[in-house]
Amino acid sequence: MQRRHILRAGLALPALITAGRAVGQNLPDGWPSRPIRLIVPYAPGGGTDVLARAVADKAGQRLGATIVVDNRPGGAGNLATAMAAEAAPDGYTLLVGNIGPIAVNPSLFRNLRPDPATALAPVTLLAAAPMLILVNPRLPVTDLRGLVALAKGKPGEINYGSAGNGSANHLAGAYFALKAGIDIQHVPYRGAGPALNDLVSGTLQMMPATLPSSIGMVKDGLVRALAVTTAARLPAMPALPTVAEAGVPGYEMSAWYGIMAPAGTPRQIVDRLQREIAAAIHLPEVRARIEAEGAEPSGNTPEQFRDFAAAERRKWAEVVRDAKIAVD
């Protein structure tokens, strides 16, 4: 599926493409003249929320307007996505779209409306983040091979949590089960934060989670990391093997997050949003924060983000079909 090639293309910087656009050029009605709502499809504390808040403050300062984060969990991200898609295309409503609602749900949910491919206008990719395969420390495994062996010996008895149906956690877990040839049970939550809390308590036994949302728990020993989902090891955790290295060849994925607006938002507003959000992402303090949490900053153009999202939809349509992923 050429995942690494696709990811590099999706993270390409806008550089010369946006450099010549004048700030405020032909912006309608003095936009922005009031706060901008940034809808996040998951509960506070999850990976999507963490990265959204990392850039909202600085991007708002550059735009001269407050960006208010509005967490709207539930419905596998479809509720928040529909809310954004159906909002007035005036630049005052934005969505943090991620791999689940944008790339996976169109294949997972029959007759999904509105279709994010046509109802939303890509603005820019924020970042792509690795995920960690986590287990509760009381589970009697110390590596990924041990987890696979345990699951094969107890088919259907090992559970894993996610931020909801179609979320990155769900797909990572289902894809892992497909590649490893195991039967594990999916437990969807309304956001990654509550699921991680239940992983710590032992209600859940396993969970794939983004590095930003889980690295603190790993460092504190509240959960155990067995592997990273990307093709290469993490510089921050060099001893942690990749899933492929740890015995599940061919497995690779990243969670990604991007800003989208309702379709029909004036191109001048989309361009201004892209430019200021990209600039905020690459401010030293914001970039350092994103990279410290294992994510790779982007800030690409609307066209690059559009093409990246389309490639992701094709990839995950294959995974949903082959893994027989169904809504719980």
WOFEN-V771526 format. One record per run of one state. SS is the DSSP state (@ for helix, = for strand, . for the rest). FROM is the first residue (numbers start at 1). LEN is the number of residues. If there is no record, write none. Layout:
SS_FROM_LEN / SS_FROM_LEN
This chain:
._1_2 / @_3_9 / ._12_4 / @_16_4 / ._20_8 / @_28_3 / ._31_5 / =_36_5 / ._41_6 / @_47_17 / ._64_3 / =_67_5 / ._72_3 / @_75_11 / ._86_7 / =_93_6 / @_99_10 / ._109_7 / @_116_4 / =_120_10 / ._130_1 / =_131_6 / ._137_7 / @_144_10 / ._154_5 / =_159_4 / ._163_5 / @_168_13 / ._181_4 / =_185_4 / ._189_3 / @_192_10 / ._202_4 / =_206_5 / @_211_9 / ._220_3 / =_223_6 / ._229_5 / =_234_1 / ._235_2 / =_237_1 / ._238_4 / =_242_1 / ._243_12 / =_255_8 / ._263_4 / @_267_15 / ._282_2 / @_284_9 / ._293_2 / =_295_3 / ._298_4 / @_302_21 / ._323_6
